[in-house]
């Protein structure tokens, strides 16, 4: 197993931890994105772009969950952000089937 898959598993555990409510936040971000996209396509937003779903993750919560992974993220953010993004994407695909279009990752 490569290091991205290992990290993705660690972030999946973090995001699914019920103490932090990230699964609900992912669902909300996807639903909000879908609603904003529908408004944009119907002309209700005046052509303003909708961006992409966003998930805010607090480092303090990551630290509470696993101090070691929080330290590693601070020291090597790009690799960890990719793993976190992939984990959130997988949860989004499970929770909201059909949100994933052609394997694209919409979180940033």
Phi and psi in degrees as GROMACS dihedral restraints (atoms count N, CA, C in turn):
[ dihedral_restraints ]
;  ai    aj    ak    al  type     phi  dphi    fc
    3     4     5     6     1   -82.3    20    10
    4     5     6     7     1   168.7    20    10
    6     7     8     9     1   -66.7    20    10
    7     8     9    10     1   -30.8    20    10
    9    10    11    12     1   -64.1    20    10
   10    11    12    13     1   -41.5    20    10
   12    13    14    15     1   -66.0    20    10
   13    14    15    16     1   -39.1    20    10
   15    16    17    18     1   -64.4    20    10
   16    17    18    19     1   -48.1    20    10
   18    19    20    21     1   -62.7    20    10
   19    20    21    22     1   -41.4    20    10
   21    22    23    24     1   -58.5    20    10
   22    23    24    25     1   -40.2    20    10
   24    25    26    27     1   -64.0    20    10
   25    26    27    28     1   -40.1    20    10
   27    28    29    30     1   -64.9    20    10
   28    29    30    31     1   -41.7    20    10
   30    31    32    33     1   -72.9    20    10
   31    32    33    34     1   -30.8    20    10
   33    34    35    36     1   -61.2    20    10
   34    35    36    37     1   -44.1    20    10
   36    37    38    39     1   -61.3    20    10
   37    38    39    40     1   -42.0    20    10
   39    40    41    42     1   -62.8    20    10
   40    41    42    43     1   -49.2    20    10
   42    43    44    45     1   -65.1    20    10
   43    44    45    46     1   -30.6    20    10
   45    46    47    48     1   -85.9    20    10
   46    47    48    49     1    -6.6    20    10
   48    49    50    51     1   -62.7    20    10
   49    50    51    52     1   118.8    20    10
   51    52    53    54     1   -65.6    20    10
   52    53    54    55     1   -17.2    20    10
   54    55    56    57     1   -64.6    20    10
   55    56    57    58     1   -26.7    20    10
   57    58    59    60     1  -105.6    20    10
   58    59    60    61     1   -15.2    20    10
   60    61    62    63     1    66.1    20    10
   61    62    63    64     1    29.9    20    10
   63    64    65    66     1   -73.3    20    10
   64    65    66    67     1   -29.4    20    10
   66    67    68    69     1   -62.0    20    10
   67    68    69    70     1   -43.2    20    10
   69    70    71    72     1   -64.5    20    10
   70    71    72    73     1   -37.9    20    10
   72    73    74    75     1   -66.5    20    10
   73    74    75    76     1   -37.7    20    10
   75    76    77    78     1   -64.1    20    10
   76    77    78    79     1   -45.7    20    10
   78    79    80    81     1   -59.6    20    10
   79    80    81    82     1   -44.5    20    10
   81    82    83    84     1   -62.1    20    10
   82    83    84    85     1   -43.8    20    10
   84    85    86    87     1   -62.1    20    10
   85    86    87    88     1   -42.0    20    10
   87    88    89    90     1   -66.6    20    10
   88    89    90    91     1   -46.5    20    10
   90    91    92    93     1   -62.1    20    10
   91    92    93    94     1   -43.2    20    10
   93    94    95    96     1   -63.6    20    10
   94    95    96    97     1   -42.9    20    10
   96    97    98    99     1   -60.9    20    10
   97    98    99   100     1   -44.1    20    10
   99   100   101   102     1   -63.4    20    10
  100   101   102   103     1   -41.6    20    10
  102   103   104   105     1   -65.2    20    10
  103   104   105   106     1   -44.1    20    10
  105   106   107   108     1   -65.5    20    10
  106   107   108   109     1   -38.2    20    10
  108   109   110   111     1   -65.5    20    10
  109   110   111   112     1   -39.7    20    10
  111   112   113   114     1   -64.4    20    10
  112   113   114   115     1   -41.1    20    10
  114   115   116   117     1   -64.0    20    10
  115   116   117   118     1   -41.3    20    10
  117   118   119   120     1   -63.3    20    10
  118   119   120   121     1   -44.5    20    10
  120   121   122   123     1   -69.2    20    10
  121   122   123   124     1   -23.7    20    10
  123   124   125   126     1   -91.4    20    10
  124   125   126   127     1    -0.3    20    10
  126   127   128   129     1    84.6    20    10
  127   128   129   130     1     9.4    20    10
  129   130   131   132     1   -79.2    20    10
  130   131   132   133     1   -14.4    20    10
  132   133   134   135     1  -101.5    20    10
  133   134   135   136     1     5.6    20    10
  135   136   137   138     1    69.7    20    10
  136   137   138   139     1    26.2    20    10
  138   139   140   141     1    80.6    20    10
  139   140   141   142     1     7.6    20    10
  141   142   143   144     1   -72.3    20    10
  142   143   144   145     1   134.1    20    10
  144   145   146   147     1   -65.3    20    10
  145   146   147   148     1   151.7    20    10
  147   148   149   150     1  -102.4    20    10
  148   149   150   151     1    -7.5    20    10
  150   151   152   153     1    70.8    20    10
  151   152   153   154     1  -137.8    20    10
  153   154   155   156     1  -146.6    20    10
  154   155   156   157     1   162.9    20    10
  156   157   158   159     1   -57.2    20    10
  157   158   159   160     1   140.9    20    10
  159   160   161   162     1  -121.4    20    10
  160   161   162   163     1   141.7    20    10
  162   163   164   165     1  -127.5    20    10
  163   164   165   166     1   122.2    20    10
  165   166   167   168     1   -95.7    20    10
  166   167   168   169     1   124.9    20    10
  168   169   170   171     1  -116.0    20    10
  169   170   171   172     1   127.5    20    10
  171   172   173   174     1   -87.2    20    10
  172   173   174   175     1   127.8    20    10
  174   175   176   177     1   -61.2    20    10
  175   176   177   178     1   -31.8    20    10
  177   178   179   180     1   -64.0    20    10
  178   179   180   181     1   -35.4    20    10
  180   181   182   183     1   -72.9    20    10
  181   182   183   184     1   -38.4    20    10
  183   184   185   186     1   -62.4    20    10
  184   185   186   187     1   -41.2    20    10
  186   187   188   189     1   -61.9    20    10
  187   188   189   190     1   -43.1    20    10
  189   190   191   192     1   -63.3    20    10
  190   191   192   193     1   -37.2    20    10
  192   193   194   195     1   -71.8    20    10
  193   194   195   196     1   -45.5    20    10
  195   196   197   198     1  -159.8    20    10
  196   197   198   199     1    99.8    20    10
  198   199   200   201     1   -58.6    20    10
  199   200   201   202     1   -39.0    20    10
  201   202   203   204     1   -62.8    20    10
  202   203   204   205     1   -46.0    20    10
  204   205   206   207     1   -67.8    20    10
  205   206   207   208     1   -33.6    20    10
  207   208   209   210     1   -63.3    20    10
  208   209   210   211     1   -43.3    20    10
  210   211   212   213     1   -63.6    20    10
  211   212   213   214     1   -42.9    20    10
  213   214   215   216     1   -65.2    20    10
  214   215   216   217     1   -34.8    20    10
  216   217   218   219     1   -65.6    20    10
  217   218   219   220     1   -42.7    20    10
  219   220   221   222     1   -62.3    20    10
  220   221   222   223     1   -37.0    20    10
  222   223   224   225     1   -82.1    20    10
  223   224   225   226     1   -24.8    20    10
  225   226   227   228     1  -142.9    20    10
  226   227   228   229     1    68.2    20    10
  228   229   230   231     1   -64.1    20    10
  229   230   231   232     1   -38.8    20    10
  231   232   233   234     1   -61.1    20    10
  232   233   234   235     1   -47.4    20    10
  234   235   236   237     1   -63.1    20    10
  235   236   237   238     1   -40.9    20    10
  237   238   239   240     1   -72.3    20    10
  238   239   240   241     1   -37.7    20    10
  240   241   242   243     1   -65.1    20    10
  241   242   243   244     1   -37.2    20    10
  243   244   245   246     1   -62.4    20    10
  244   245   246   247     1   -44.5    20    10
  246   247   248   249     1   -65.1    20    10
  247   248   249   250     1   -41.7    20    10
  249   250   251   252     1   -62.7    20    10
  250   251   252   253     1   -43.5    20    10
  252   253   254   255     1   -60.6    20    10
  253   254   255   256     1   -45.0    20    10
  255   256   257   258     1   -64.6    20    10
  256   257   258   259     1   -41.2    20    10
  258   259   260   261     1   -63.4    20    10
  259   260   261   262     1   -44.4    20    10
  261   262   263   264     1   -63.2    20    10
  262   263   264   265     1   -39.2    20    10
  264   265   266   267     1   -62.9    20    10
  265   266   267   268     1   -43.1    20    10
  267   268   269   270     1   -62.9    20    10
  268   269   270   271     1   -42.2    20    10
  270   271   272   273     1   -63.0    20    10
  271   272   273   274     1   -43.4    20    10
  273   274   275   276     1   -59.4    20    10
  274   275   276   277     1   -41.7    20    10
  276   277   278   279     1   -64.3    20    10
  277   278   279   280     1   -37.8    20    10
  279   280   281   282     1   -69.7    20    10
  280   281   282   283     1   -44.3    20    10
  282   283   284   285     1   -77.4    20    10
  283   284   285   286     1   -35.1    20    10
  285   286   287   288     1  -129.9    20    10
  286   287   288   289     1    76.6    20    10
  288   289   290   291     1   -54.7    20    10
  289   290   291   292     1   137.9    20    10
  291   292   293   294     1    97.0    20    10
  292   293   294   295     1   -13.1    20    10
  294   295   296   297     1   -71.8    20    10
  295   296   297   298     1   -30.1    20    10
  297   298   299   300     1   -79.5    20    10
  298   299   300   301     1   114.2    20    10
  300   301   302   303     1  -106.2    20    10
  301   302   303   304     1   111.1    20    10
  303   304   305   306     1    58.8    20    10
  304   305   306   307     1    32.2    20    10
  306   307   308   309     1    74.6    20    10
  307   308   309   310     1    11.5    20    10
  309   310   311   312     1   -72.3    20    10
  310   311   312   313     1   150.0    20    10
  312   313   314   315     1  -105.3    20    10
  313   314   315   316     1   123.0    20    10
  315   316   317   318     1  -100.4    20    10
  316   317   318   319     1   -12.4    20    10
  318   319   320   321     1   -77.7    20    10
  319   320   321   322     1   148.9    20    10
